Amino acid sequence: MTATGADRRRGPFAEGDRVQLTDPKGRLHTITLAAGKQFHTHRGHLRHDELIGAPDGSTVTNTAGVEYLALRPLLADWVMSMPRGAAVVYPKDAGQIVMMADVFPGATVVEAGVGSGALSMSLLRAVGDEGRVLSFERREDFAAIARANAREFFGGDHPAWSVRVGDLVQALPEAVTPGSVDRVVLDMLAPWECLEVVADALAPGGVLICYVATATQLSKVAEAMREHGTYTEPEAWESLVRGWHLEGLAVRPQHRMHGHTGFLVTTRRLAPGTTPPLRKRRPGRGYVTSEDATDADWTPENVGERVPSDKRVRRVRRSVAGTSDGS
């Protein structure tokens, strides 16, 4: 059986399975089942043998009478707790990438910036056995960590995945034929440097999606996409996820949330020789690109703020003054 991990996602717990234990206070503990071993805490211990052969979703009680719920960790649980060399792409962003880039079974996907392998695993899930995920990572140590994490989760080397150490600009033309890639995901510091090789690799209509951390990166890559001339008008967004506390009548937002992690910006490859349509939406007055901007260009109008007219300000001032006089 190929190592896609499907055989490890259902059925009774077996030796070698990773199991997530939840205690009465909601604290999580992840263990790998091994015959004869024990899981110890400051409040007693439980034997792995009590879980081996038990169905997923069972409960088990330790020697101190503490009851634990035992479940296989979901992919979202796994990526948040796995060893990491680089920061991981959070599940909320990985889900957005898979959906908004329309990663489909059988697709050929190029990923640059593997990090610890979190996004790679979501992409592999989406392309299935018949697809391909070609991941490029500049650092050998990060690539090794990503391979190990994926191998542990899937139970072996995934047949659809290959990881190459090197720079995308040099390595991609050697790895794929022009126009053969369906989707490209860039999680790197300067994705605008890769737009040329990505355009050559993408099939017409293929999707490029970039994950960037800061607004300045977002602005620069969006402007570069527009100036390149082979991409559609870019679209950008971020996702914020806030959990809710649910206990009886105490239903309220949680105090902690997953706020800003990164921006996503996406575009699609135009057919060769096609000129992108002219933008119908006029840029603001004094529009300049980030490349040409000087200190004098950083005005409220140029950064997209709605600046009230002098006439409106005078009217509001008269209104405020009248209210003050009347009081």
C-alpha positions as a Markdown table, in Angstrom:
| # | Residue | x | y | z |
|---|---|---|---|---|
| 1 | Met | 0.0 | 0.0 | 0.0 |
| 2 | Thr | 1.3 | 3.5 | -0.9 |
| 3 | Ala | 2.1 | 5.8 | 1.9 |
| 4 | Thr | -0.7 | 8.3 | 1.7 |
| 5 | Gly | -1.7 | 7.8 | 5.3 |
| 6 | Ala | -5.3 | 6.7 | 4.5 |
| 7 | Asp | -4.9 | 3.3 | 6.2 |
| 8 | Arg | -3.8 | 5.1 | 9.4 |
| 9 | Arg | -6.9 | 7.4 | 9.6 |
| 10 | Arg | -9.5 | 4.8 | 10.5 |
| 11 | Gly | -10.0 | 1.5 | 12.4 |
| 12 | Pro | -8.8 | 0.5 | 15.9 |
| 13 | Phe | -5.7 | 2.0 | 17.4 |
| 14 | Ala | -2.6 | 0.0 | 16.4 |
| 15 | Glu | 1.0 | 0.0 | 17.6 |
| 16 | Gly | 2.9 | 2.9 | 16.1 |
| 17 | Asp | -0.2 | 5.1 | 15.8 |
| 18 | Arg | -0.1 | 8.6 | 17.2 |
| 19 | Val | -2.9 | 9.2 | 19.7 |
| 20 | Gln | -4.1 | 12.5 | 21.2 |
| 21 | Leu | -5.1 | 12.3 | 24.8 |
| 22 | Thr | -7.4 | 15.0 | 26.3 |
| 23 | Asp | -7.6 | 15.3 | 30.0 |
| 24 | Pro | -10.6 | 16.6 | 32.0 |
| 25 | Lys | -9.2 | 20.2 | 31.9 |
| 26 | Gly | -8.8 | 20.1 | 28.1 |
| 27 | Arg | -5.1 | 19.7 | 28.1 |
| 28 | Leu | -3.7 | 17.7 | 25.1 |
| 29 | His | -1.0 | 15.1 | 25.2 |
| 30 | Thr | 0.2 | 13.3 | 22.1 |
| 31 | Ile | 1.8 | 9.8 | 22.3 |
| 32 | Thr | 2.9 | 7.1 | 19.9 |
| 33 | Leu | 1.6 | 3.7 | 20.9 |
| 34 | Ala | 4.1 | 1.0 | 21.7 |
| 35 | Ala | 3.4 | -2.3 | 23.4 |
| 36 | Gly | 4.5 | -2.4 | 27.0 |
| 37 | Lys | 5.1 | 1.3 | 27.3 |
| 38 | Gln | 3.4 | 3.7 | 29.7 |
| 39 | Phe | 2.3 | 7.4 | 29.6 |
| 40 | His | 3.2 | 9.1 | 32.9 |
| 41 | Thr | 2.0 | 12.4 | 34.4 |
| 42 | His | 2.3 | 13.8 | 37.9 |
| 43 | Arg | -1.1 | 12.2 | 38.5 |
| 44 | Gly | -0.6 | 8.6 | 37.7 |
| 45 | His | 0.1 | 6.7 | 34.5 |
| 46 | Leu | -1.7 | 4.6 | 31.9 |
| 47 | Arg | -0.5 | 1.7 | 29.8 |
| 48 | His | -0.4 | 1.9 | 26.0 |
| 49 | Asp | -1.7 | -1.7 | 25.9 |
| 50 | Glu | -5.0 | -0.4 | 27.1 |
| 51 | Leu | -5.4 | 1.7 | 23.9 |
| 52 | Ile | -3.9 | -0.7 | 21.4 |
| 53 | Gly | -6.9 | -2.4 | 19.7 |
| 54 | Ala | -9.4 | 0.1 | 21.1 |
| 55 | Pro | -11.6 | 2.1 | 18.7 |
| 56 | Asp | -10.9 | 5.7 | 17.9 |
| 57 | Gly | -12.8 | 8.0 | 20.3 |
| 58 | Ser | -12.4 | 5.7 | 23.3 |
| 59 | Thr | -11.7 | 6.8 | 26.9 |
| 60 | Val | -9.1 | 5.3 | 29.2 |
| 61 | Thr | -8.5 | 5.8 | 32.9 |
| 62 | Asn | -5.1 | 6.0 | 34.5 |
| 63 | Thr | -3.9 | 4.6 | 37.8 |
| 64 | Ala | -5.0 | 7.8 | 39.7 |
| 65 | Gly | -8.5 | 7.6 | 38.3 |
| 66 | Val | -8.0 | 10.4 | 35.7 |
| 67 | Glu | -10.0 | 9.8 | 32.5 |
| 68 | Tyr | -8.6 | 10.7 | 29.1 |
| 69 | Leu | -10.3 | 10.9 | 25.8 |
| 70 | Ala | -8.2 | 9.2 | 23.0 |
| 71 | Leu | -8.5 | 10.3 | 19.4 |
| 72 | Arg | -6.3 | 10.3 | 16.4 |
| 73 | Pro | -4.9 | 13.8 | 15.8 |
| 74 | Leu | -6.3 | 15.6 | 12.8 |
| 75 | Leu | -3.9 | 17.1 | 10.3 |
| 76 | Ala | -4.6 | 20.5 | 11.9 |
| 77 | Asp | -3.7 | 19.2 | 15.3 |
| 78 | Trp | -0.5 | 17.5 | 13.9 |
| 79 | Val | 0.9 | 20.5 | 12.1 |
| 80 | Met | 0.5 | 22.7 | 15.2 |
| 81 | Ser | 2.3 | 20.3 | 17.5 |
| 82 | Met | 4.9 | 18.7 | 15.2 |
| 83 | Pro | 8.6 | 19.6 | 15.4 |
| 84 | Arg | 9.4 | 22.8 | 13.4 |
| 85 | Gly | 12.5 | 24.4 | 12.1 |
| 86 | Ala | 10.6 | 27.3 | 10.4 |
| 87 | Ala | 7.2 | 28.8 | 11.3 |
| 88 | Val | 4.4 | 26.7 | 10.0 |
| 89 | Val | 1.5 | 27.9 | 7.7 |
| 90 | Tyr | -1.5 | 27.8 | 10.1 |
| 91 | Pro | -4.4 | 25.5 | 9.2 |
| 92 | Lys | -6.6 | 28.5 | 8.6 |
| 93 | Asp | -4.3 | 29.7 | 5.9 |
| 94 | Ala | -3.6 | 26.3 | 4.5 |
| 95 | Gly | -7.3 | 25.8 | 4.1 |
| 96 | Gln | -7.6 | 29.1 | 2.2 |
| 97 | Ile | -4.7 | 28.2 | 0.0 |
| 98 | Val | -6.1 | 24.8 | -1.0 |
| 99 | Met | -9.6 | 26.2 | -1.7 |
| 100 | Met | -8.8 | 29.6 | -3.3 |
| 101 | Ala | -6.0 | 28.1 | -5.5 |
| 102 | Asp | -8.5 | 25.3 | -6.4 |
| 103 | Val | -6.0 | 22.5 | -5.8 |
| 104 | Phe | -7.7 | 19.5 | -7.3 |
| 105 | Pro | -7.0 | 15.7 | -7.4 |
| 106 | Gly | -4.3 | 14.9 | -10.0 |
| 107 | Ala | -3.0 | 18.5 | -10.1 |
| 108 | Thr | 0.7 | 19.3 | -10.5 |
| 109 | Val | 1.5 | 21.8 | -7.8 |
| 110 | Val | 4.8 | 23.7 | -7.3 |
| 111 | Glu | 5.5 | 24.9 | -3.8 |
| 112 | Ala | 8.5 | 27.1 | -2.8 |
| 113 | Gly | 9.4 | 27.6 | 0.8 |
| 114 | Val | 8.7 | 24.3 | 2.5 |
| 115 | Gly | 9.5 | 25.4 | 6.0 |
| 116 | Ser | 8.5 | 22.6 | 8.3 |
| 117 | Gly | 6.1 | 20.9 | 5.8 |
| 118 | Ala | 2.7 | 22.0 | 7.2 |
| 119 | Leu | 1.4 | 23.3 | 3.9 |
| 120 | Ser | 3.0 | 20.5 | 1.9 |
| 121 | Met | 0.9 | 18.0 | 3.7 |
| 122 | Ser | -2.3 | 19.9 | 3.0 |
| 123 | Leu | -1.3 | 20.1 | -0.7 |
| 124 | Leu | -0.6 | 16.4 | -0.8 |
| 125 | Arg | -4.0 | 15.6 | 0.7 |
| 126 | Ala | -5.6 | 17.7 | -2.0 |
| 127 | Val | -3.7 | 16.3 | -5.1 |
| 128 | Gly | -4.1 | 12.7 | -4.0 |
| 129 | Asp | -2.1 | 9.7 | -5.3 |
| 130 | Glu | -2.3 | 10.7 | -8.9 |
| 131 | Gly | -1.1 | 14.3 | -8.5 |
| 132 | Arg | 2.3 | 15.8 | -8.0 |
| 133 | Val | 3.7 | 18.3 | -5.4 |
| 134 | Leu | 7.2 | 19.6 | -6.2 |
| 135 | Ser | 8.5 | 21.5 | -3.3 |
| 136 | Phe | 11.6 | 23.7 | -3.4 |
| 137 | Glu | 13.5 | 24.8 | -0.2 |
| 138 | Arg | 16.7 | 26.7 | 0.0 |
| 139 | Arg | 17.8 | 25.2 | 3.3 |
| 140 | Glu | 18.7 | 21.6 | 3.6 |
| 141 | Asp | 18.0 | 21.5 | 7.3 |
| 142 | Phe | 14.4 | 22.8 | 6.8 |
| 143 | Ala | 13.9 | 20.3 | 3.9 |
| 144 | Ala | 15.0 | 17.4 | 6.2 |
| 145 | Ile | 12.6 | 18.5 | 9.0 |
| 146 | Ala | 9.7 | 18.8 | 6.5 |
| 147 | Arg | 10.5 | 15.3 | 5.0 |
| 148 | Ala | 10.6 | 13.8 | 8.5 |
| 149 | Asn | 7.3 | 15.4 | 9.6 |
| 150 | Ala | 5.5 | 14.3 | 6.5 |
| 151 | Arg | 6.9 | 10.8 | 6.7 |
| 152 | Glu | 5.7 | 10.5 | 10.3 |
| 153 | Phe | 2.2 | 11.7 | 9.5 |
| 154 | Phe | 1.7 | 9.7 | 6.3 |
| 155 | Gly | 3.5 | 6.6 | 7.5 |
| 156 | Gly | 6.2 | 6.8 | 4.8 |
| 157 | Asp | 7.3 | 8.8 | 1.9 |
| 158 | His | 4.3 | 10.1 | 0.0 |
| 159 | Pro | 4.4 | 8.9 | -3.6 |
| 160 | Ala | 3.2 | 12.3 | -5.0 |
| 161 | Trp | 5.9 | 14.4 | -3.3 |
| 162 | Ser | 9.4 | 15.4 | -4.2 |
| 163 | Val | 11.5 | 17.9 | -2.3 |
| 164 | Arg | 14.4 | 19.7 | -4.0 |
| 165 | Val | 17.0 | 21.8 | -2.2 |
| 166 | Gly | 17.8 | 24.9 | -4.2 |
| 167 | Asp | 16.6 | 28.3 | -5.5 |
| 168 | Leu | 13.3 | 28.2 | -7.4 |
| 169 | Val | 14.5 | 30.6 | -10.1 |
| 170 | Gln | 17.4 | 28.2 | -11.1 |
| 171 | Ala | 15.7 | 24.9 | -10.2 |
| 172 | Leu | 12.2 | 25.2 | -11.6 |
| 173 | Pro | 13.0 | 25.4 | -15.3 |
| 174 | Glu | 15.1 | 22.2 | -15.0 |
| 175 | Ala | 12.3 | 20.4 | -13.0 |
| 176 | Val | 9.2 | 21.0 | -15.2 |
| 177 | Thr | 8.4 | 21.6 | -18.8 |
| 178 | Pro | 6.9 | 25.0 | -19.8 |
| 179 | Gly | 3.2 | 25.2 | -19.3 |
| 180 | Ser | 2.9 | 21.9 | -17.4 |
| 181 | Val | 2.2 | 23.2 | -13.9 |
| 182 | Asp | -1.4 | 23.8 | -12.6 |
| 183 | Arg | -0.8 | 25.7 | -9.4 |
| 184 | Val | 2.1 | 27.5 | -7.8 |
| 185 | Val | 2.3 | 28.4 | -4.1 |
| 186 | Leu | 5.1 | 30.8 | -3.0 |
| 187 | Asp | 5.8 | 31.2 | 0.7 |
| 188 | Met | 9.0 | 33.2 | 0.7 |
| 189 | Leu | 10.5 | 36.6 | 1.4 |
| 190 | Ala | 10.6 | 38.0 | -2.1 |
| 191 | Pro | 8.1 | 36.1 | -4.4 |
| 192 | Trp | 8.3 | 38.9 | -7.0 |
| 193 | Glu | 11.7 | 37.6 | -8.0 |
| 194 | Cys | 10.1 | 34.4 | -9.2 |
| 195 | Leu | 7.3 | 35.7 | -11.4 |
| 196 | Glu | 9.1 | 35.1 | -14.7 |
| 197 | Val | 10.0 | 31.4 | -14.1 |
| 198 | Val | 6.5 | 30.8 | -12.6 |
| 199 | Ala | 4.9 | 32.3 | -15.7 |
| 200 | Asp | 6.9 | 30.0 | -17.9 |
| 201 | Ala | 5.9 | 26.9 | -15.8 |
| 202 | Leu | 2.2 | 27.7 | -15.4 |
| 203 | Ala | -0.4 | 26.4 | -17.8 |
| 204 | Pro | -2.8 | 29.0 | -19.2 |
| 205 | Gly | -5.4 | 29.7 | -16.5 |
| 206 | Gly | -3.1 | 28.3 | -13.8 |
| 207 | Val | -3.2 | 29.9 | -10.4 |
| 208 | Leu | -0.3 | 31.5 | -8.5 |
| 209 | Ile | -0.9 | 32.2 | -4.8 |
| 210 | Cys | 1.6 | 34.0 | -2.6 |
| 211 | Tyr | 1.7 | 33.9 | 1.2 |
| 212 | Val | 3.5 | 37.0 | 2.6 |
| 213 | Ala | 3.8 | 38.4 | 6.1 |
| 214 | Thr | 3.9 | 42.2 | 5.7 |
| 215 | Ala | 1.9 | 44.8 | 3.9 |
| 216 | Thr | 5.0 | 46.1 | 2.2 |
| 217 | Gln | 5.6 | 42.6 | 0.7 |
| 218 | Leu | 2.0 | 42.4 | -0.3 |
| 219 | Ser | 2.2 | 45.8 | -2.1 |
| 220 | Lys | 5.4 | 44.9 | -3.9 |
| 221 | Val | 4.3 | 41.5 | -5.2 |
| 222 | Ala | 0.9 | 42.9 | -6.3 |
| 223 | Glu | 2.6 | 45.7 | -8.3 |
| 224 | Ala | 5.1 | 43.2 | -9.8 |
| 225 | Met | 2.2 | 41.0 | -11.0 |
| 226 | Arg | 0.5 | 43.9 | -12.7 |
| 227 | Glu | 3.7 | 45.1 | -14.3 |
| 228 | His | 4.7 | 41.6 | -15.6 |
| 229 | Gly | 1.9 | 41.6 | -18.1 |
| 230 | Thr | 1.1 | 37.8 | -18.1 |
| 231 | Tyr | -1.1 | 37.7 | -15.0 |
| 232 | Thr | -4.6 | 38.7 | -14.2 |
| 233 | Glu | -5.4 | 41.5 | -11.8 |
| 234 | Pro | -4.2 | 40.3 | -8.3 |
| 235 | Glu | -6.6 | 39.8 | -5.4 |
| 236 | Ala | -5.5 | 39.9 | -1.7 |
| 237 | Trp | -7.0 | 39.1 | 1.6 |
| 238 | Glu | -6.3 | 37.8 | 5.1 |
| 239 | Ser | -8.3 | 35.5 | 7.5 |
| 240 | Leu | -8.8 | 36.0 | 11.2 |
| 241 | Val | -10.2 | 33.1 | 13.2 |
| 242 | Arg | -11.7 | 33.6 | 16.7 |
| 243 | Gly | -13.0 | 30.6 | 18.7 |
| 244 | Trp | -16.0 | 30.7 | 21.0 |
| 245 | His | -16.3 | 29.6 | 24.6 |
| 246 | Leu | -19.4 | 27.2 | 24.9 |
| 247 | Glu | -20.5 | 26.3 | 28.4 |
| 248 | Gly | -24.1 | 26.4 | 29.3 |
| 249 | Leu | -25.3 | 30.0 | 29.1 |
| 250 | Ala | -21.7 | 31.3 | 29.0 |
| 251 | Val | -21.5 | 31.6 | 25.2 |
| 252 | Arg | -19.0 | 34.2 | 24.3 |
| 253 | Pro | -15.9 | 34.8 | 22.2 |
| 254 | Gln | -12.7 | 33.3 | 23.5 |
| 255 | His | -10.1 | 35.8 | 24.9 |
| 256 | Arg | -7.4 | 34.5 | 22.5 |
| 257 | Met | -7.7 | 34.2 | 18.7 |
| 258 | His | -5.6 | 33.5 | 15.7 |
| 259 | Gly | -5.2 | 37.0 | 14.3 |
| 260 | His | -2.9 | 38.1 | 11.6 |
| 261 | Thr | -0.5 | 35.4 | 10.3 |
| 262 | Gly | 0.0 | 36.5 | 6.8 |
| 263 | Phe | -1.6 | 37.9 | 3.6 |
| 264 | Leu | -2.6 | 35.8 | 0.6 |
| 265 | Val | -2.5 | 37.3 | -2.9 |
| 266 | Thr | -3.6 | 35.4 | -5.9 |
| 267 | Thr | -3.6 | 35.8 | -9.7 |
| 268 | Arg | -3.9 | 33.6 | -12.8 |
| 269 | Arg | -1.8 | 33.0 | -15.8 |
| 270 | Leu | -3.0 | 34.6 | -19.0 |
| 271 | Ala | -2.8 | 32.7 | -22.3 |
| 272 | Pro | 0.5 | 33.4 | -24.2 |
| 273 | Gly | 0.4 | 36.6 | -26.2 |
| 274 | Thr | -2.7 | 37.8 | -24.4 |
| 275 | Thr | -2.7 | 41.4 | -23.1 |
| 276 | Pro | -4.5 | 41.9 | -19.8 |
| 277 | Pro | -7.6 | 44.1 | -20.1 |
| 278 | Leu | -7.2 | 47.7 | -19.0 |
| 279 | Arg | -8.3 | 48.3 | -15.4 |
| 280 | Lys | -11.7 | 49.8 | -15.2 |
| 281 | Arg | -11.1 | 51.0 | -11.7 |
| 282 | Arg | -9.1 | 54.2 | -11.7 |
| 283 | Pro | -6.3 | 54.4 | -9.2 |
| 284 | Gly | -6.4 | 57.3 | -6.7 |
| 285 | Arg | -5.0 | 60.7 | -7.5 |
| 286 | Gly | -1.3 | 60.9 | -7.7 |
| 287 | Tyr | -1.0 | 57.1 | -8.1 |
| 288 | Val | 2.6 | 55.8 | -7.9 |
| 289 | Thr | 4.1 | 52.4 | -7.5 |
| 290 | Ser | 6.1 | 51.3 | -4.5 |
| 291 | Glu | 9.2 | 51.2 | -6.7 |
| 292 | Asp | 8.9 | 54.9 | -7.6 |
| 293 | Ala | 7.7 | 56.2 | -4.3 |
| 294 | Thr | 9.6 | 58.9 | -2.4 |
| 295 | Asp | 8.9 | 60.3 | 1.0 |
| 296 | Ala | 6.8 | 63.1 | -0.5 |
| 297 | Asp | 4.5 | 60.5 | -2.2 |
| 298 | Trp | 3.4 | 59.1 | 1.1 |
| 299 | Thr | 0.1 | 61.1 | 1.3 |
| 300 | Pro | -3.3 | 59.9 | 2.6 |
| 301 | Glu | -4.6 | 59.8 | -1.0 |
| 302 | Asn | -1.8 | 57.6 | -2.3 |
| 303 | Val | -2.2 | 55.0 | 0.5 |
| 304 | Gly | -5.9 | 54.7 | -0.2 |
| 305 | Glu | -7.4 | 56.7 | 2.7 |
| 306 | Arg | -10.6 | 58.5 | 2.1 |
| 307 | Val | -9.7 | 62.2 | 2.6 |
| 308 | Pro | -12.7 | 64.4 | 3.3 |
| 309 | Ser | -13.0 | 67.5 | 1.1 |
| 310 | Asp | -12.4 | 70.9 | 2.5 |
| 311 | Lys | -16.1 | 71.7 | 2.0 |
| 312 | Arg | -17.2 | 68.8 | 4.1 |
| 313 | Val | -14.7 | 69.7 | 6.9 |
| 314 | Arg | -16.1 | 73.3 | 6.9 |
| 315 | Arg | -19.7 | 72.0 | 7.1 |
| 316 | Val | -18.9 | 69.6 | 10.0 |
| 317 | Arg | -17.0 | 72.4 | 11.8 |
| 318 | Arg | -20.0 | 74.7 | 11.5 |
| 319 | Ser | -22.2 | 71.9 | 12.8 |
| 320 | Val | -20.0 | 71.3 | 15.7 |
| 321 | Ala | -19.7 | 75.0 | 16.5 |
| 322 | Gly | -23.5 | 75.4 | 16.3 |
| 323 | Thr | -24.0 | 72.5 | 18.7 |
| 324 | Ser | -21.5 | 73.9 | 21.1 |
| 325 | Asp | -23.1 | 77.4 | 21.0 |
| 326 | Gly | -26.5 | 75.9 | 21.6 |
| 327 | Ser | -25.4 | 74.1 | 24.7 |
